[in-house]
Structure formats: C-alpha cells, structure tokens
C-alpha cells in the first residue's frame, strides 16, 4: 500500500494495483492532476471534503473511475449530471481486488444551528494489503479490526479527547493524521503529540503531510 496525503482529509491510496482517491476537498491540492484513477470516494458533502467546482474536471480526466459517495453527496453530484453510487453500511462495493466497506451514516454533531448531513466512512481492504479506515467527519463508526486509521485531528465538531478516545476504541496499529487544514504548524504538532502519545501503547504515527507517496507495511 502507498498513500499520498494531498492535504486536509484527501488521501490518494494505491493498493492491490488500484488507484483510489478519497475526499478531494477545497483545502486539498494536487488531486486535480491525477489520472488513471480507478475510484473516487466522497464521505460527505462539506466543501473541505468535496470541492464541487473541481470535481467535474477530475471526473473528466478519469472517465474510467468508479464514483461513490454518501447518499446526500451522491444526490448533489447527480444534479450535476454525474453517475455516483450511494454508499451505505452493509452494502460493500468492489474496486478491482479492493473491497470498499462503508460504515456510519451521519456527520458528527456540530451544534443546533448547523444541519447534520450524511457521512459514510470507508474501510479499504485487499488480500496481502493492510486495511485502511477513513471515517470522514465522525467518530461513531465501528469498522472492526483495522490496521491503519486516518484520524481527524482537529475540527469544529471534536475535541482532542474525542480523537484520543476514537483511536483507543479502534486500536489500530497505525494512524495517519487528517483533517488538519485549520491548524498552524505548532498547533498541529501539539495535537499529534496528544493523540499519538495517548492513543494506545503500540500505536505508530505515520505523518504523511508533504512527503509524497509513502509505502506502508
């Protein structure tokens, strides 16, 4: 497995000879240059996870890519003339040899004046590869035993204690920090220290920001 962190919550995952892009949002860059994608997956409709202005061009550059999104995002993209499969827990999909397993249904609660939208996290797994879970913007999903978890480290909807509890509950062997677009460098380092130090006794931190494609065992 190779993973490229393209900023904030956007990950480009290469596994089992497939190229899968997750959450191409407005705080991310570089995904618009990708070609030969096998799938593009969107966890929810917020602009930092789904850049609706750049998304159509991404699809035109990758006409062979399977498109999947939470039900609300799928409906929005359908209005733009795109054919997008709606993700739902219990309805797995295949991208070549990669099994995409949806988990969860709703975005984490912000506050009463912000509507709660759909959010579906995804677990990617394939024979001979580590499993990866990207939760989108929620901490309540239960993807089962998973090797690597992409962990939102800062958001209006969570505190660092919530991030720590999330990692400890899932108990992965490794974490990748995501959802960091609102943080200054020093603040980001503080969040990473809190979460990685307290997230579990055998937890490995893979900070992929700015490193390009990184192979993970």
N, C-alpha and C positions, 0 to 999 in steps of 0.2 A: 504494500500500500504506500502510495505517495500522496501527500496532502500539501496544498498551497493555500496559505491564508491570504486572501485578497482584501483584507480589511474588514473590520467590524464582524459581522456574522457570516460573511461569504467564504465558503470553502470550496476549492476545486480538488476533487478526490479522484485518484487514478487507482483502480483496483480490479483484479481479475480481467485485465485487458479492456476495461471500460473507463470512460471519462464522464464524470458526473459533477455537475455544478449545483451547489446549494446556496440559496438565499442571495441572489445578485441584487443588492440594495443600493440606495443612494449614498451611503457612507463608504462604499467599496469601489475599488478601481482595478482595471486590468481584465475583468471578466468579459468586457466588450470585445476584446481581442482574441478570445478563444474560438477555435474551430474544431471540427470533428468531435463535438460532444455527443455522447450517447443519451444523456438525460439532463434536464434542468428541473430542479425541485425547489418549490417555494413553501415555507412553513406557514406564512401568514402575510396579510396584505399591507402591513405598515411599510412606509416608504424606505426605511432603513433595511428592509429585507426584500422588498420588491420595488425596483425602480421601473415604474410603468413607462417612462419615457425611453429608456434604453432597452427594455425587454424585447420589443418587436424587432429591433435590429439584430439583437442576439439570436433570436429565433430564425431570422432570415439568413444569418451566417451559418446556422446549424440546422438545416431543414430536416435532417435525419433524426434529430434529438427527440426523445420522448419527453413530454411536458407533464409534470404532476404538481399539484398544489392543494392546499386546504380548500374546502368547498367554497368559501367566500372569495378567495383569490381566483379560483378556477372560474367562477361566475364573472368576475371582473374582466378577466382575460378573454373569456368567451365573447363578451361585449365588444372587445377589440378585434374579434374575428379569428381568435386562436383556438385550437382544439387542445384542451387541457384535461387530463384525468384528475378527478377529485379524490384526494386521499382520505381514507377513513380507517380507524383502528379495526383490525381484524380482516382487512382486505389488502393482502400483500400484493406487490407487483414485482415483475422481473425486468431487470435491465441486463440482458445477456445472462451471465452466471451470477450477477449480483442480485440478491434478494433485498427488496426495499420493504421494510415493515413499518407501517405508520403507528404512532402511539399518541394518545391525548386527543383533545377536541377543542379546547378553548385557551385563549391567551390568559396569562396571569392577570389578576385584578390590579388595576391602577388606582382609580378612585371613582366616585359615583358620577362624575361629570364627563368621564371618558367611556364610551361604549366598549364593551368587551367583545372582541372579534374572535373568529375561529383561529385556532393554531394547532397544527398537527406536526409533531416531531417525527423524525425518521431514523430508523436503525438500518445501517447497511451491513450486509454480511455476505461472504462468499467462501467457498472451500479454500483452505490454505491461506486465508487473509484474516487479520484482526477485525473484529466488529467495531463499528463506529456509531455512536448515537448523537444526533444533532437535535436538541429539544425545541428549537425556535425560541419563543419567549414564554416558557412555562417550566415549572419545576415539579409538576404533579404526575407526570407520566411514569409508567413502570415498564421499561423496555427489557427487563430481565437482566441476566448476567451479560455484561458488555465489557469489552477490552478498553476502549477509548471513548471518553465522553467530551464533547465540545461544551464548555461551561460558560454561560453568560456571566461575566464578572462584574458588570455594573449596568444598572437600568433604573428608570423611574419606578419600576414595579417590584424591585427587590432590594434587600439589604445584604451586606456581606455575610451575615449569619445565615441567611437563606441559602446563599451559594454554598457555604460550608456544609450545611445540613443536606443539601441536594447531592453533593459529591459523596458525603459519608453514606447516604442512603443507597446510592447506586454502587458504591465501592468498586469503581473501575481500577485497572492497574495503571491507567494514564489519563491525563486531562489535557485538553487543548483550550486555552482561553479564547473566547469570542465575545462579541457584544461589548467592545472596549472603545468604541468610537467617540464616546463622550469624555474620555479620561485624558488628562495631561500625563506626560511620561512618568513623573514622580508618583502621581496618584495611582497610575496603573501598576507600578511596581509594588506599591503598598497592598493593593487588592490581591495581586498574585501571591505575595508572601503570606497574607492571611489565609487564603484559600488553600494553597498548596501545602502549607505547614500543618493546617488543622483538618485537611480533607481526608486523611487516612494515613496509616502507618507505612504502607507500601505503595504510596501514590507517586507516580513520576509526572513531572510537569514538562510538557513539550510546548514551549513558547515559539510559535511559528511565524510571528509577525516580522515581516521584512526579510525572511530567509529564503523565499522562493520555494521550490518543490523540495519537500523533505520526506525521506523514506522512513516509515515507522515499522518496527518489528511486530 
